[in-house]
Each structure stands twice: as C-alpha cells, then as structure tokens.
Amino acid sequence: MGSIRSKIKSRVEKFIEVDSTGYRRAILCIFIKVKKATIDELHEMLGKKYNVSRNTVASMVGYIHSKLGILRSHKESYKTPMVYTLREEYLDLLMKVVNTPHEPSSDAIA
C-alpha cells in the first residue's frame, strides 16, 4: 500500500509543480475543505478568486480523477451531474503536499 501512496504523492507534487496560475492548488484546497462537489460547484467556488472557465475546471477535475487517483466519481442517474468525492485515505497526503511551500526547481530558473 505504501508504494501506491508514494506514487500518488509524486503525481500530486508534479501536478502542483507546473501550476503557474494557482488554479491547481486552489482546486485541491477546495476538495480538502468540501470533500465532494460537482463541476458547477467547483467552478463557482474557483470563479470567486480566479477568472477561470467551466471547461478549464472540468479538465482539471478530469485529470485529477483519472491520473492522480485521489477522487471518486458518482452519478445518481443520467439526469444528475457527476459528483466528485475526495478519497479519505489520501486526505492527509494531499494536505501535506498542498501545504508545502512551492520552491522553484533549478530547472525552472535556468
């Protein structure tokens, strides 16, 4: 189980590392706070601080869900929106990574 957690931690760190706008860290922070949300709810919350499109939010959530593996998705019926839920087993890991101050790598400076 430890190796899966370390892979996920590495993926989340890389995901945040290339965050030039702050959207990525902000959306992860929102998930830490609310635990579950739809794309429209996330867009509304993120839109208060950033000028971000709904498609950008949907794209980020899709990436987090499929590549990072820290979200679950559930759809009640075909008429309801998809609800994304943060997996509780990764909450502590996500909090550590998000709260770590971002230090520019030596590659980014050159």
C-alpha positions in Angstrom: 0.0 0.0 0.0 2.9 2.3 0.7 4.1 2.2 -2.9 0.7 3.4 -4.2 0.7 6.3 -1.8 4.2 7.3 -2.8 3.2 7.2 -6.5 0.2 9.3 -5.8 2.2 11.7 -3.7 4.7 12.1 -6.6 1.9 12.6 -9.1 0.2 15.3 -7.0 3.6 17.1 -6.4 4.2 17.1 -10.2 0.6 18.3 -10.8 1.2 21.3 -8.4 4.8 21.9 -9.6 3.6 23.1 -13.0 0.8 25.3 -11.6 1.7 28.7 -12.9 -1.8 30.2 -12.4 -2.6 28.8 -8.9 -5.8 27.0 -10.2 -4.5 23.6 -9.4 -3.5 24.2 -5.8 -6.8 26.1 -5.3 -8.9 23.3 -6.6 -7.1 20.7 -4.4 -7.7 23.0 -1.4 -11.4 23.2 -2.3 -11.6 19.4 -2.3 -9.8 19.3 1.1 -12.5 21.7 2.5 -15.7 20.5 0.9 -14.8 16.8 0.3 -17.3 16.4 -2.6 -18.6 18.7 -5.3 -19.8 18.9 -8.9 -18.0 20.7 -11.7 -20.5 23.6 -11.5 -20.0 24.0 -7.7 -16.2 23.9 -8.2 -16.4 26.4 -11.0 -18.5 28.7 -8.8 -16.0 28.5 -5.9 -12.9 28.9 -8.0 -14.5 31.7 -10.0 -14.7 33.9 -6.9 -10.9 34.1 -6.9 -9.8 33.4 -10.5 -11.1 34.2 -13.9 -11.4 30.6 -15.0 -13.8 28.9 -17.5 -16.0 25.9 -16.7 -14.2 23.8 -19.2 -10.8 24.5 -17.5 -12.3 23.4 -14.2 -13.8 20.3 -15.8 -10.5 19.5 -17.5 -8.6 19.8 -14.2 -11.1 17.6 -12.3 -11.0 15.0 -15.1 -7.2 14.9 -14.9 -7.2 14.7 -11.1 -9.8 11.9 -11.2 -8.1 9.8 -13.9 -4.4 10.5 -13.5 -3.9 11.3 -9.8 -6.4 8.8 -8.5 -7.5 10.8 -5.4 -11.1 11.3 -6.4 -14.2 9.0 -6.7 -17.0 9.9 -9.1 -20.7 9.0 -8.7 -23.7 9.8 -10.7 -27.2 9.1 -9.3 -28.9 9.0 -12.7 -28.3 10.1 -16.2 -30.1 13.4 -15.4 -27.9 14.4 -12.5 -24.4 15.8 -12.6 -21.3 13.8 -11.7 -20.3 14.2 -8.1 -16.6 14.0 -7.3 -15.5 13.0 -3.8 -12.1 13.1 -2.3 -10.9 9.7 -1.2 -10.5 9.9 2.6 -7.4 7.7 2.5 -5.5 10.4 0.6 -6.7 13.4 2.6 -3.6 13.5 4.9 -1.2 13.1 2.0 -3.0 15.8 0.0 -2.9 18.2 2.9 0.8 17.7 3.3 1.6 18.3 -0.3 -0.7 21.3 -0.7 0.6 23.0 2.5 4.2 22.6 1.5 5.5 25.9 0.2 6.4 25.8 -3.5 10.1 26.2 -4.2 11.1 26.8 -7.8 13.3 24.0 -9.1 16.7 24.7 -10.5 15.4 23.7 -14.0 12.7 26.4 -13.8 15.3 29.1 -13.0 17.5 28.4 -16.0 
